[in-house]
Amino acid sequence: VNLSGKSDVVEKKEQGGSSEVQINDDSMQVKQAMFCQAFPFHFIFDRNLVVRQEGLSLQRLLDSTPIDNQSEPLTLTMLFHMERPCIELTFENILQHINTIYILRVRQCQEHLTPVRFRGQMIHMKDQDAIMFVGSPRVTRFHQLEEQGLFLSDIPIHDSTRDIILQSESSNVNFNIIQQLDTLTDQLINHKRALSLEKEKSD
């Protein structure tokens, strides 16, 4: 993804013991539409905190039109409240905490929905003087998805959040089955006890 329209790929250079990835092959550039589909909850913002790109599910969640059609630029502070880290929401502050886990909450949502909270990381896009947030909704159950206006299909297959939700629901189903079996067992024991008492009376 390149906001300037330039493409750049993949060559590694060692600089001070760390490797830097550069892009040189235009044919390997990921198209914007594909990137927005692969990372449906990402967004990119510039130094003025103006959001320049959103993932598909995030666009739908925020009930927004494509960024190019906005009459008034959407900013990070308009869309989100930052819960972690506890810093003022500025470009420079985010850069100083670039290796920190970020938790963001959507400021506004439809009346019947619960505001979505996202957990993820910030990535500095140096060539474009922008920052990209990549993260996932903080949910573990199907009912939480519904309460926040999301669907399981919104979460990409590569995202572990999907596995957490499915595993949680599977555990819940197994727990319910065990409870039902315990209830049936108690009922059978009570029924057997009642039959034994009736038999004793008849004898």
C-alpha positions as CSV (number, residue, x, y, z in Angstrom):
1,V,0.0,0.0,0.0
2,N,1.5,3.3,-1.0
3,L,-0.3,6.6,-0.5
4,S,1.9,8.5,-2.9
5,G,1.1,6.1,-5.7
6,K,4.8,5.0,-5.9
7,S,5.8,1.5,-5.6
8,D,8.8,0.3,-4.0
9,V,9.8,-4.4,-2.8
10,V,11.7,-6.6,-1.5
11,E,15.3,-6.3,-0.8
12,K,17.0,-6.5,2.6
13,K,19.8,-4.3,3.7
14,E,21.7,-4.6,7.0
15,Q,22.0,-1.2,8.8
16,G,23.5,-1.2,12.2
17,G,22.6,-4.8,12.8
18,S,18.9,-4.5,11.8
19,S,17.4,-5.3,8.4
20,E,15.3,-2.9,6.4
21,V,12.9,-4.0,3.7
22,Q,12.6,-2.0,0.6
23,I,10.3,-2.4,-2.4
24,N,11.6,-2.1,-6.0
25,D,9.3,-4.2,-8.1
26,D,6.1,-2.5,-9.3
27,S,4.6,-5.8,-10.3
28,M,4.7,-7.0,-6.6
29,Q,2.7,-4.0,-5.2
30,V,-0.4,-5.0,-3.3
31,K,-3.4,-3.1,-4.8
32,Q,-5.4,-1.0,-2.3
33,A,-8.6,-2.9,-2.7
34,M,-6.9,-6.2,-2.0
35,F,-5.1,-4.8,1.0
36,C,-8.4,-3.3,2.4
37,Q,-9.9,-6.7,2.1
38,A,-7.0,-8.6,3.7
39,F,-6.8,-6.2,6.6
40,P,-10.5,-5.1,7.0
41,F,-9.9,-3.2,10.3
42,H,-6.7,-1.2,9.4
43,F,-6.5,2.5,8.7
44,I,-3.8,4.9,7.6
45,F,-3.5,8.5,8.7
46,D,-1.1,11.3,7.9
47,R,0.8,13.8,10.0
48,N,-2.4,15.9,10.5
49,L,-4.2,12.7,11.8
50,V,-6.4,12.8,8.7
51,V,-7.5,9.2,7.8
52,R,-6.5,8.4,4.3
53,Q,-7.5,4.8,4.0
54,E,-9.8,2.3,5.9
55,G,-10.3,-1.4,5.7
56,L,-13.6,-2.6,4.3
57,S,-15.2,-3.8,7.5
58,L,-14.1,-0.6,9.3
59,Q,-15.6,1.5,6.6
60,R,-18.9,-0.3,7.0
61,L,-18.7,-0.2,10.8
62,L,-18.2,3.6,10.8
63,D,-21.0,3.9,8.3
64,S,-18.6,6.0,6.2
65,T,-18.3,6.5,2.4
66,P,-14.9,6.1,0.7
67,I,-12.4,8.7,2.0
68,D,-12.1,10.4,-1.4
69,N,-15.8,11.3,-1.3
70,Q,-15.8,12.9,2.2
71,S,-16.7,16.6,2.1
72,E,-14.9,17.0,5.5
73,P,-11.7,15.1,6.2
74,L,-12.1,12.4,8.9
75,T,-9.5,12.6,11.6
76,L,-8.2,10.0,14.1
77,T,-9.6,12.1,17.0
78,M,-13.0,12.3,15.4
79,L,-13.3,8.5,14.9
80,F,-11.5,7.0,18.0
81,H,-10.9,7.5,21.6
82,M,-7.5,6.0,22.7
83,E,-7.7,3.9,25.8
84,R,-4.1,2.7,25.7
85,P,-1.4,4.0,25.9
86,C,-2.4,7.1,28.0
87,I,-1.0,9.8,25.8
88,E,-2.3,12.8,23.9
89,L,-3.3,11.7,20.4
90,T,-0.7,13.4,18.2
91,F,1.5,12.1,15.4
92,E,4.7,12.6,17.3
93,N,3.4,11.0,20.5
94,I,2.4,7.9,18.5
95,L,5.8,7.7,16.9
96,Q,7.4,7.8,20.4
97,H,5.3,4.9,21.4
98,I,5.4,3.0,18.1
99,N,6.3,-0.3,19.8
100,T,3.3,-0.2,22.2
101,I,0.1,-2.1,22.0
102,Y,-2.8,0.3,21.2
103,I,-6.4,0.0,22.3
104,L,-8.8,2.3,20.5
105,R,-12.6,2.6,21.0
106,V,-14.9,3.9,18.3
107,R,-16.4,7.2,19.5
108,Q,-19.8,6.9,17.7
109,C,-21.9,4.0,16.7
110,Q,-25.6,3.3,16.1
111,E,-27.8,3.6,19.1
112,H,-28.5,-0.1,19.5
113,L,-24.9,-1.1,19.2
114,T,-22.0,-1.3,21.6
115,P,-18.9,0.8,20.6
116,V,-16.2,-1.5,19.2
117,R,-12.8,-1.6,20.9
118,F,-9.7,-2.5,18.8
119,R,-6.4,-3.9,19.9
120,G,-3.4,-3.6,17.6
121,Q,-0.2,-1.8,16.6
122,M,0.9,1.3,14.8
123,I,3.4,1.0,11.9
124,H,5.3,4.0,10.7
125,M,5.3,4.4,6.9
126,K,8.4,6.6,6.6
127,D,8.3,7.1,2.9
128,Q,4.8,8.5,3.0
129,D,5.1,10.3,6.3
130,A,2.1,8.4,7.6
131,I,1.1,5.8,10.2
132,M,-0.9,2.6,9.7
133,F,-2.9,0.9,12.5
134,V,-3.4,-2.8,12.1
135,G,-5.6,-4.6,14.6
136,S,-8.7,-6.6,15.5
137,P,-11.9,-6.1,17.4
138,R,-11.6,-7.2,21.1
139,V,-14.3,-9.9,21.1
140,T,-14.3,-13.5,22.2
141,R,-18.0,-14.5,21.7
142,F,-20.6,-14.4,18.9
143,H,-23.0,-12.3,20.9
144,Q,-20.3,-9.7,21.3
145,L,-20.0,-9.5,17.5
146,E,-23.7,-9.0,17.2
147,E,-23.8,-6.3,19.9
148,Q,-21.1,-4.4,18.0
149,G,-22.6,-4.7,14.5
150,L,-20.0,-7.2,13.3
151,F,-20.1,-10.6,11.7
152,L,-17.7,-13.5,11.8
153,S,-17.0,-13.0,8.1
154,D,-15.7,-9.5,8.9
155,I,-12.7,-11.2,10.6
156,P,-10.2,-12.6,8.2
157,I,-9.2,-16.2,8.3
158,H,-5.6,-15.3,9.2
159,D,-6.7,-13.4,12.3
160,S,-6.5,-15.5,15.5
161,T,-9.6,-13.6,16.9
162,R,-11.7,-15.9,14.7
163,D,-10.2,-19.0,16.3
164,I,-10.7,-17.5,19.8
165,I,-14.4,-16.9,19.1
166,L,-15.0,-20.4,17.6
167,Q,-13.1,-22.1,20.4
168,S,-15.0,-20.1,23.0
169,E,-18.3,-21.0,21.4
170,S,-17.3,-24.7,21.2
171,S,-16.3,-24.7,24.8
172,N,-19.7,-23.1,25.7
173,V,-21.6,-25.7,23.7
174,N,-19.7,-28.5,25.4
175,F,-20.4,-27.0,28.8
176,N,-24.1,-26.7,28.0
177,I,-24.1,-30.4,26.9
178,I,-22.5,-31.4,30.2
179,Q,-25.0,-29.4,32.1
180,Q,-27.9,-31.1,30.2
181,L,-26.4,-34.5,30.8
182,D,-26.1,-33.8,34.6
183,T,-29.7,-32.6,34.6
184,L,-30.9,-35.8,32.8
185,T,-28.8,-37.9,35.2
186,D,-30.4,-36.3,38.2
187,Q,-33.8,-36.8,36.7
188,L,-33.1,-40.5,36.1
189,I,-31.8,-41.0,39.6
190,N,-34.9,-39.3,41.1
191,H,-37.2,-41.4,38.8
192,K,-35.4,-44.6,39.8
193,R,-35.8,-43.6,43.5
194,A,-39.5,-42.9,43.0
195,L,-40.0,-46.3,41.3
196,S,-38.2,-48.0,44.2
197,L,-40.4,-46.4,46.8
198,E,-43.6,-47.3,44.8
199,K,-42.3,-50.9,44.6
200,E,-41.7,-51.0,48.3
201,K,-45.2,-49.8,49.0
202,S,-46.8,-52.3,46.7
203,D,-44.8,-55.2,48.4
